[in-house]
Amino acid sequence: MVGIEGRKWINCDGKQNFPDGEIFTSPLENNINGYITFSFPGIFAGRQIEGIKLEVKDGKVVNAKAKKGEELLKSLLDTDEGSSFFGEVAIGTNYGIKDFTSNMLFDEKIGGTVHMAIGDSMPEAGGKNKSSLHWDMLCDMRNGGKIYADGELFYENGKFIDSILEKYNIK
């Protein structure tokens, strides 16, 4: 569960951060609970961290595992006081980008993915977490992923649900 009440979603629609194609917000700092596995390798300073699995309680990563690069993952989480909290949650909306390239500024836009960043939050979205780190991790949602908001399914298998788009007049 990721709490975002009162936070603003930002639509990246071709005005900056090219190639564009994501919507993002900053989650409530103390309102993420559960487990997440990131299906793509995390890239930091040219080094790969594979098979990332995180346990989160009250917004803080309390357990971190990786098949490869676990020591680096744990050191990133220990960067400073804010680095073990999430600063961003986002949905990739550029369906013209299909393949992982190991360049997160490109990969985080892949249509049908979600990404979350530990560390520094997005103040324009209402985020308050501060850290010298902002590091994105990417998850493929195209084969079985689901996202709910207020108990209502709005995203499944890497696509927004048509009835939700119609309900909120989203084009």
Backbone as numpy.savetxt, mean C-alpha at the origin, in Angstrom:
# Nx Ny Nz CAx CAy CAz Cx Cy Cz
-7.58 -5.27 8.77 -8.42 -4.10 8.77 -7.53 -2.85 8.77
-7.87 -1.93 7.90 -7.14 -0.66 7.80 -8.13 0.47 8.02
-7.94 1.26 9.07 -8.81 2.38 9.36 -8.38 3.63 8.59
-9.34 4.25 7.90 -9.04 5.46 7.12 -10.06 6.57 7.35
-10.93 6.41 8.35 -11.99 7.38 8.59 -11.41 8.79 8.74
-12.00 9.73 8.00 -11.58 11.12 8.06 -10.37 11.46 7.21
-9.80 10.48 6.54 -8.64 10.72 5.68 -9.12 10.97 4.25
-8.34 11.71 3.52 -8.68 12.07 2.14 -7.97 11.12 1.18
-8.73 10.63 0.19 -8.13 9.84 -0.90 -7.68 10.80 -1.98
-6.48 10.60 -2.48 -5.90 11.43 -3.54 -5.85 10.61 -4.83
-6.41 11.16 -5.90 -6.39 10.51 -7.21 -5.22 11.06 -8.02
-4.30 10.19 -8.36 -3.14 10.58 -9.18 -3.51 10.34 -10.64
-3.75 11.42 -11.35 -4.37 11.32 -12.67 -3.60 12.05 -13.77
-2.29 11.94 -13.76 -1.51 12.45 -14.88 -1.01 13.87 -14.73
-1.00 14.41 -13.52 -0.49 15.77 -13.33 0.92 15.78 -12.74
1.33 14.70 -12.09 2.68 14.57 -11.53 2.96 13.11 -11.25
4.21 12.77 -10.83 4.56 11.41 -10.42 4.37 10.41 -11.55
4.94 10.69 -12.72 4.74 9.86 -13.91 5.57 8.59 -13.88
5.11 7.47 -14.45 3.77 7.35 -15.01 2.76 7.34 -13.87
1.63 7.91 -14.09 0.66 8.05 -13.02 -0.34 6.91 -13.06
-1.19 6.87 -12.06 -2.22 5.85 -12.01 -2.31 5.16 -10.66
-2.70 5.89 -9.64 -2.97 5.30 -8.33 -3.90 6.23 -7.57
-4.57 5.67 -6.59 -5.27 6.47 -5.60 -4.67 6.08 -4.25
-4.45 7.07 -3.39 -3.80 6.78 -2.12 -4.37 7.62 -1.00
-4.11 7.15 0.20 -4.41 7.90 1.41 -3.42 7.47 2.48
-3.48 8.12 3.61 -2.70 7.70 4.78 -3.67 7.08 5.78
-3.38 5.87 6.23 -4.26 5.23 7.20 -4.13 5.89 8.57
-5.13 5.67 9.40 -5.04 6.12 10.78 -3.87 5.39 11.44
-3.05 6.13 12.11 -1.79 5.60 12.62 -1.95 4.42 13.56
-3.01 4.37 14.35 -3.17 3.29 15.33 -4.33 2.36 14.99
-4.76 2.35 13.72 -5.95 1.59 13.36 -5.72 0.66 12.17
-4.66 -0.11 12.25 -4.43 -1.21 11.31 -4.19 -2.44 12.17
-4.93 -3.50 11.87 -4.77 -4.75 12.61 -4.91 -5.92 11.65
-4.02 -6.89 11.79 -4.11 -8.08 10.98 -2.78 -8.51 10.40
-2.87 -9.26 9.31 -1.71 -9.84 8.66 -1.75 -9.46 7.19
-0.59 -9.23 6.60 -0.52 -8.99 5.17 0.73 -9.63 4.61
0.58 -10.22 3.43 1.68 -10.80 2.69 1.81 -10.04 1.38
3.01 -9.60 1.06 3.25 -8.86 -0.17 3.80 -9.81 -1.22
3.11 -9.89 -2.36 3.41 -10.90 -3.37 4.61 -10.55 -4.24
4.94 -9.29 -4.37 6.11 -8.89 -5.16 7.27 -8.60 -4.22
8.51 -8.76 -4.70 9.65 -8.42 -3.85 9.65 -6.92 -3.51
10.02 -6.62 -2.28 10.27 -5.23 -1.90 11.68 -4.87 -2.32
11.86 -3.69 -2.87 13.17 -3.26 -3.33 13.61 -2.07 -2.47
14.77 -2.17 -1.86 15.32 -1.05 -1.11 16.79 -0.91 -1.45
17.17 0.26 -1.97 18.56 0.55 -2.35 19.14 -0.56 -3.23
18.31 -1.05 -4.16 18.75 -2.07 -5.10 18.76 -3.48 -4.55
18.39 -3.66 -3.31 18.36 -4.98 -2.69 16.91 -5.47 -2.60
16.71 -6.77 -2.88 15.37 -7.35 -2.85 15.07 -8.03 -1.52
13.83 -7.82 -1.09 13.31 -8.53 0.08 12.12 -9.32 -0.45
12.18 -10.65 -0.35 11.15 -11.50 -0.94 10.31 -12.19 0.12
9.02 -12.40 -0.21 8.12 -13.14 0.68 7.83 -12.39 1.98
7.58 -11.10 1.88 7.34 -10.28 3.07 5.99 -10.62 3.69
6.01 -10.92 4.99 4.79 -11.18 5.76 4.87 -10.34 7.03
3.83 -9.55 7.27 3.81 -8.66 8.43 2.58 -8.93 9.29
2.77 -8.84 10.60 1.67 -8.83 11.55 1.61 -7.43 12.14
0.40 -6.85 12.16 0.23 -5.47 12.60 -0.80 -5.42 13.72
-0.47 -4.72 14.80 -1.39 -4.53 15.93 -1.42 -3.05 16.27
-2.63 -2.50 16.29 -2.83 -1.08 16.61 -1.90 -0.18 15.79
-1.75 -0.53 14.52 -1.00 0.28 13.58 0.48 -0.02 13.48
1.03 -0.76 14.42 2.47 -1.01 14.45 2.79 -2.43 13.97
3.81 -2.56 13.14 4.29 -3.87 12.73 4.96 -4.51 13.94
4.40 -5.63 14.41 4.91 -6.30 15.60 5.66 -7.59 15.28
5.51 -8.07 14.05 6.23 -9.27 13.63 6.46 -9.16 12.13
7.68 -9.42 11.71 8.04 -9.32 10.29 8.87 -10.53 9.89
8.48 -11.12 8.78 9.20 -12.27 8.23 9.43 -12.03 6.74
10.48 -12.64 6.22 10.75 -12.61 4.78 11.51 -13.87 4.42
11.26 -14.37 3.21 11.98 -15.55 2.73 13.41 -15.19 2.38
13.61 -13.97 1.92 14.95 -13.48 1.55 15.03 -12.01 1.98
16.08 -11.65 2.68 16.28 -10.26 3.07 15.61 -9.87 4.38
15.32 -10.85 5.23 14.61 -10.57 6.48 15.40 -9.60 7.38
16.69 -9.72 7.42 17.51 -8.82 8.25 17.34 -7.37 7.79
17.34 -7.13 6.47 17.14 -5.79 5.94 15.74 -5.29 6.27
14.73 -6.15 6.11 13.35 -5.77 6.44 13.26 -5.30 7.89
13.83 -6.06 8.80 13.76 -5.70 10.22 14.54 -4.42 10.51
15.64 -4.21 9.82 16.40 -2.96 10.03 15.62 -1.75 9.51
14.87 -1.91 8.42 14.03 -0.82 7.92 12.94 -0.48 8.93
12.34 -1.50 9.51 11.30 -1.28 10.52 11.84 -0.60 11.77
13.14 -0.72 12.01 13.79 -0.12 13.17 14.49 1.21 12.84
14.23 1.77 11.67 14.91 3.01 11.26 14.73 4.13 12.28
13.50 4.34 12.70 13.19 5.37 13.70 11.83 5.06 14.29
11.32 5.93 15.15 10.07 5.67 15.87 8.87 5.46 14.93
8.83 6.15 13.80 7.69 6.05 12.90 7.80 4.99 11.82
8.97 4.36 11.68 9.17 3.44 10.56 8.46 2.10 10.69
7.95 1.77 11.85 7.21 0.51 12.00 5.70 0.72 11.92
5.29 1.93 11.53 3.89 2.26 11.29 3.69 2.55 9.81
2.46 2.41 9.33 2.18 2.65 7.92 1.86 4.11 7.66
2.38 4.62 6.56 2.13 6.00 6.16 1.27 6.12 4.92
1.08 5.01 4.20 0.30 5.07 2.96 -0.36 3.73 2.69
-1.55 3.81 2.11 -2.23 2.66 1.52 -2.75 3.15 0.17
-2.58 2.34 -0.88 -2.91 2.81 -2.23 -3.36 1.66 -3.12
-4.07 2.04 -4.17 -4.54 1.10 -5.18 -3.98 1.53 -6.53
-3.30 0.62 -7.21 -2.78 0.90 -8.55 -3.90 0.87 -9.57
-3.98 1.91 -10.41 -5.10 2.03 -11.35 -4.66 2.16 -12.81
-3.40 1.95 -13.10 -2.92 2.06 -14.48 -2.88 0.66 -15.09
-3.98 0.31 -15.76 -4.09 -1.04 -16.33 -3.26 -1.22 -17.59
-2.61 -0.15 -18.05 -1.66 -0.26 -19.15 -0.32 -0.82 -18.68
-0.08 -0.73 -17.39 1.14 -1.31 -16.80 0.75 -2.68 -16.26
1.40 -3.71 -16.76 1.00 -5.07 -16.40 2.10 -5.87 -15.70
3.35 -5.53 -15.94 4.45 -6.36 -15.46 5.31 -5.64 -14.44
5.76 -6.41 -13.44 6.66 -5.93 -12.40 8.04 -5.69 -12.99
8.64 -4.54 -12.66 9.95 -4.16 -13.23 11.04 -3.96 -12.18
10.70 -4.01 -10.90 11.60 -3.71 -9.78 11.87 -2.22 -9.63
11.07 -1.37 -10.28 11.13 0.08 -10.13 9.80 0.52 -9.52
9.80 0.76 -8.19 8.55 0.98 -7.48 7.79 2.20 -7.98
8.46 3.24 -8.42 7.72 4.40 -8.94 6.88 4.02 -10.16
7.26 2.98 -10.84 6.51 2.44 -11.97 5.56 1.35 -11.49
6.09 0.41 -10.72 5.34 -0.79 -10.32 4.14 -0.48 -9.44
4.23 0.54 -8.58 3.11 0.83 -7.68 1.86 1.29 -8.42
1.98 1.57 -9.69 0.84 2.01 -10.50 0.17 0.85 -11.24
0.76 -0.37 -11.19 0.20 -1.51 -11.92 -1.28 -1.67 -11.56
-2.13 -1.62 -12.59 -3.56 -1.82 -12.37 -3.82 -3.19 -11.78
-4.59 -3.23 -10.69 -4.91 -4.50 -10.06 -4.01 -4.83 -8.88
-3.23 -3.86 -8.43 -2.37 -4.07 -7.26 -2.75 -3.09 -6.16
-2.28 -3.38 -4.96 -2.34 -2.43 -3.86 -0.92 -2.32 -3.31
-0.63 -1.18 -2.73 0.65 -1.07 -2.03 0.46 -0.32 -0.73
1.34 -0.64 0.19 1.36 0.03 1.48 2.80 0.42 1.76
2.96 1.58 2.39 4.29 2.05 2.72 4.44 2.16 4.23
5.53 1.64 4.74 5.86 1.89 6.14 6.58 3.23 6.21
6.40 3.90 7.33 7.12 5.15 7.55 6.30 6.39 7.29
6.96 7.39 6.74 6.38 8.72 6.59 5.04 8.68 5.86
4.10 9.45 6.39 2.75 9.48 5.83 2.59 10.61 4.82
1.39 10.69 4.28 1.07 11.67 3.25 0.25 12.79 3.92
0.87 13.93 4.25 0.13 14.99 4.95 -1.05 15.53 4.16
-0.97 15.53 2.83 -2.08 16.02 2.01 -3.31 15.14 2.14
-3.12 13.91 2.61 -4.24 12.98 2.83 -4.68 12.97 4.30
-3.99 13.74 5.14 -4.32 13.79 6.56 -3.41 12.98 7.45
-2.37 12.36 6.85 -1.46 11.52 7.63 -0.63 12.29 8.63
-0.35 11.64 9.76 0.41 12.29 10.83 1.69 11.54 11.21
1.88 10.33 10.69 3.08 9.56 11.03 4.32 10.21 10.42
5.36 10.35 11.21 6.62 10.95 10.76 7.73 9.91 10.82
8.52 9.88 9.77 9.66 8.99 9.70 10.60 9.49 8.61
11.86 9.15 8.72 12.81 9.45 7.64 12.66 8.44 6.51
11.86 7.40 6.73 11.64 6.34 5.75 10.23 6.42 5.19
10.08 6.19 3.90 8.79 5.93 3.25 9.09 4.85 2.24
8.70 3.60 2.57 9.08 2.46 1.74 7.85 1.65 1.37
7.61 1.53 0.05 6.43 0.87 -0.49 6.65 -0.63 -0.67
5.59 -1.39 -0.38 5.55 -2.83 -0.62 4.29 -3.12 -1.43
4.40 -4.00 -2.40 3.37 -4.20 -3.42 2.74 -5.58 -3.36
1.41 -5.61 -3.54 0.66 -6.87 -3.51 -0.25 -6.98 -4.72
-0.18 -8.09 -5.41 -1.02 -8.35 -6.58 -2.40 -8.78 -6.12
-3.44 -8.10 -6.60 -4.82 -8.41 -6.21 -5.61 -9.00 -7.38
-4.94 -9.27 -8.51 -5.65 -9.65 -9.73 -6.24 -11.06 -9.72
-5.79 -11.89 -8.81 -6.29 -13.27 -8.76 -6.78 -13.63 -7.37
-7.89 -13.03 -6.97 -8.50 -13.40 -5.70 -8.51 -12.35 -4.62
-7.90 -11.22 -4.83 -7.89 -10.18 -3.81 -9.23 -9.47 -3.68
-9.57 -9.07 -2.45 -10.81 -8.34 -2.19 -10.53 -7.20 -1.23
-11.23 -6.08 -1.44 -11.16 -4.95 -0.53 -12.59 -4.54 -0.18
-12.83 -4.36 1.12 -14.12 -3.93 1.63 -13.97 -2.55 2.26
-15.02 -1.74 2.17 -15.09 -0.46 2.88 -16.46 -0.40 3.54
-16.47 -0.11 4.82 -17.71 -0.07 5.60 -18.53 -1.33 5.40
-17.85 -2.48 5.33 -18.52 -3.77 5.19 -19.00 -4.09 3.79
-18.74 -3.23 2.82 -19.21 -3.43 1.46 -18.04 -3.71 0.52
-18.14 -4.82 -0.23 -17.12 -5.16 -1.21 -17.11 -4.11 -2.31
-15.93 -3.50 -2.55 -15.86 -2.51 -3.63 -14.76 -2.80 -4.64
-13.94 -3.83 -4.37 -12.80 -4.11 -5.24 -12.53 -5.61 -5.16
-12.48 -6.25 -6.34 -12.26 -7.70 -6.36 -11.48 -8.09 -7.59
-10.53 -9.00 -7.41 -9.70 -9.50 -8.51 -9.05 -8.37 -9.30
-8.61 -7.34 -8.60 -7.88 -6.25 -9.24 -8.73 -5.21 -9.93
-10.04 -5.22 -9.69 -10.93 -4.24 -10.35 -11.98 -3.74 -9.37
-12.38 -2.49 -9.60 -13.47 -1.92 -8.82 -14.78 -2.56 -9.25
-15.68 -2.77 -8.32 -16.98 -3.38 -8.59 -17.87 -2.36 -9.31
-18.41 -2.75 -10.46 -19.21 -1.83 -11.29 -20.36 -1.19 -10.51
-21.07 -1.98 -9.69 -22.22 -1.41 -8.98 -21.80 -0.32 -7.99
-20.61 -0.42 -7.43 -20.10 0.60 -6.52 -19.74 1.86 -7.31
-19.13 1.67 -8.46 -18.80 2.82 -9.30 -20.07 3.58 -9.70
-21.09 2.83 -10.06 -22.38 3.45 -10.43 -23.03 4.14 -9.23
-22.99 3.47 -8.08 -23.62 4.01 -6.87 -23.06 5.38 -6.49
-21.75 5.56 -6.66 -21.10 6.80 -6.29 -20.78 7.68 -7.50
-21.35 7.32 -8.65 -21.19 8.10 -9.89 -19.71 8.33 -10.22
-18.94 7.25 -10.15 -17.50 7.29 -10.47 -17.32 6.77 -11.89
-16.57 7.53 -12.65 -16.34 7.14 -14.07 -14.91 6.77 -14.29
